[in-house]
Amino acid sequence: MIHRARPALLALACSLALVAPASAAGPRVLPEGRLPDDHRLAPLKDLDGYFPFTPPTSKDAWAKRSERVRRQILVSQGLWPMPTKAPLNAVIHGRIERDGYSVEKVYFESAPGFFVTGSLYRPKNVTGKVPAVLFAHGHWADARLSEATDEELRKEIATGQERFEQGGKSRFQSMCVQLARMGCVVWQWDMLSDSDSVQFSKQVVHNFAKARPEMDTTEDWGLYSPQAEAHLQSIMGLQTWNAVRSLDFVLELPEVDPARVAVTGASGGGTQTMMVSAIDPRVTLSFPAVMVSTGMQGGCTCENASLLRVGTGNVEFAALFAPKPLGMTSADDWTKEMSTKGFPELKQLYTFLGAPQEVMLHRGEHFPHNYNAVSRSAFYTWLNRHFRLGQTEPVVERDHQRLSRAELSVWDTQHPAPAAADPDFERKLLKAWDADARRQIAKLEESSPEKHRAMLRGGWDIVLDGGLADAGNAAWEMKEKQDKGGWIQMAGLLRNTSYHEELPAVFCYPKQWNGHTVLWLTAEGKAGLYTAGGDLKPEVRKLVDSGATVLGIDLLYQGESLADGRPLTRTPRVKNPREAGAYTFGYNPAVFVHRVHDVLTAVSYIRGHDRPSKQISLVALDGTGPVAAAARAQSEGAIDRAAIHISGFRFGKLLDLRSPDFLPGGAKYGDVPALLALGAGKLDADAKAETVADWLLK
């Protein structure tokens, strides 16, 4: 679905950027100095925006919407298609026995050479199958191995956040011990760069701020680079993949009951909980703590990915779990309004789906942002009720003997750690992921062309934020009409009333129209129809003389939507000082996507107004070819002929995040050749201005 909530952003100049050629003259639609009334010219949306959730009005509507949002998550995380699952090669060692439970050290390969580390807690005296809980810890430094200071603990005990002087030192161990004592297998794994996860640095995972020129290459690129964004490779995607592989690991344990698998975590761990719960049906109970909100969506680079929250947000991500049991907590943070903004809508959804008792918010606005003993008790009780663990409710913790950092650390002399923060490994991993995706797509094309096409369309639908069906309603407002002798010039505004957008446009209308309409795109917008002297260009006049109507429009940031009249070379970005593209592209469609949408708005009007065209042609010259190729692929066959100038352009070759032609995900699904193949109708992909009219009239 097209989401027009403000322009989309980070992109940068490239060989085919829309740089206008020689100056042309054409009619103005708006008074000099006035910009179109288009919401996309307003400031961009960022992670601190407002992200409401609108419950569905029908089950069919929710089925369609939930499928699309779930696919949006998968695409944004680089998991469409899902990467090949290599053997985990799990190593479990260092078993320590405790009162009613045991603790073991674990590492496995979520991808060849890429290790997930953590602690495995198991109940003693297991009979039959037992539940499993995956615990994502969130943004606490060295969380699994950490201990609170005496001063911190005293404050937490005094304020009711913790209960015990021993167990209260580590809320992470406390959670795992209690759950194991309740009869659950518990897997607590490390976020990237935390505790024993050493292959990526904290700077890269959580604190990335400045571009790394050495990683911005067309081969052997690194994270956050234009290439990584074009291939949908991100730290968040790696983190989500680790969660999926953690489910694989836990479900391979013989004692685990696959019908009772829960995921929980607070803060960034709540983000991980939402992601894996939304995309992996094996999760049967979800409990994201102090994260779900209509407000701030997650400030860390490990919680943001391009495309992820365009037109959606965390409350809707949580809603994807419905009608399975979903619990949440709030605190004195961005979740403090959840009881009135977000949770009522989730309750409405669950009620609509016939499961009103399966969603719960434990309010904790009197506590700071954490996963304290009180909120942990809420989780234990929710788990006990749904997994039928037989505990007296409300369930409260017992104290325990903590394990030291040395006792919990996975790496030792017998199990040496991999190289830490190795940039060569980073490049190698991303290269392997790209190669795997290419193999899968090629294999699918060989085995099932129909499934291959459906997979590509599913990916491009998210990358391009919808197609013609989502283009909205278009209306025309005439501003000026002039009789030019053999033809009529009509200047006005093509309005998208669904999304509050305005496109200055001009129709060159023959007095004897033959039903053929040509949408003509150039770097200058509608002015590209005219010579410097104000006459129609010969190739345009030839079409009009043949009886065809020619339509020229100013795409976003073209012509009259430019405040200074200069061609756009650097696209807008959010104010976040960190140079990670996801802070812009994760919340806003790219300028390129908006321009594709503008073309679809025009096609929708041409096809649907009171005198619909019998034939629609599309011409795209001097840099607009990639936009036209994308619009044609998303036009559902509405474009009969397309003459577009591609000249070897590829999204995968751009090295500037702020180029108007930059497209997150543009290289993932076959790049421009795939877009050309997905389109319908006759095509000239090497169009030239001097011959295009003759080709269209054949």
Buried (B, 14 or more C-beta within 10 A) or exposed (E): BBBBBBBBBBBBBBBBBBBBBEEBEBBBBBEEEEEBEBBBBEEBBBBBBEBEBEBBEEEEEBEEBBEBBBBBBBBBBBBBBBBEEBEBEBBEEBEEEBEBBBBBBBBBBBBEBBBBBBBBBBBEEEEEBBBBBBBBBBBBEBBBBBBBEEEBBBEBBEEEBBBBEEBBBBBBBBBBBBBBBBBBBBBBBBBBBBBBBBBBBEEBBBEBEEBBEEBBBBEBBBBBBBBBBBBBBBBBBBBBBBBBBBBBBBEEBEEBBEEBBBBBBBBBBBBBBBBBBBBBEBBBBBBBBBBBBBBBBBBBBBBBBBBBBBBBBBBBBBBBBBBBBBBBBBBEBBBBBBEEBBBBBBBBBBBBBEBEEBBBBBBBBEBBBBBBBBBBBBBBBBBBBBBEBEBEEEBBBEEBEBBEEEEBBBBEEEBEBBEEBBBEBBBBBBBBBBEBBEEBBEEBBEEEEEEBBEBBBBBBBBBBBBBBEBBBEBEBEEBEEEEBEEBBBBBBBBBBEBBBBBBBBBBBBBEEBEEBBBBBBBBBBBBBBBBEEEEBBEBBBBBBEBBBBBBBBBBBBBBBBBEEEEBBBBBBBBEBEBBBBBBBBBBBBBBBBBBBBBBBBBBBBBBEEEEEBEBBBBBBBBBBBBBBBBBBBBBBEBBBBBBBBBBEBBBBBBBBBBBBBBBBBBBBBBBBEBBBEBBBBBBBBEBEBEEBBEBBBE
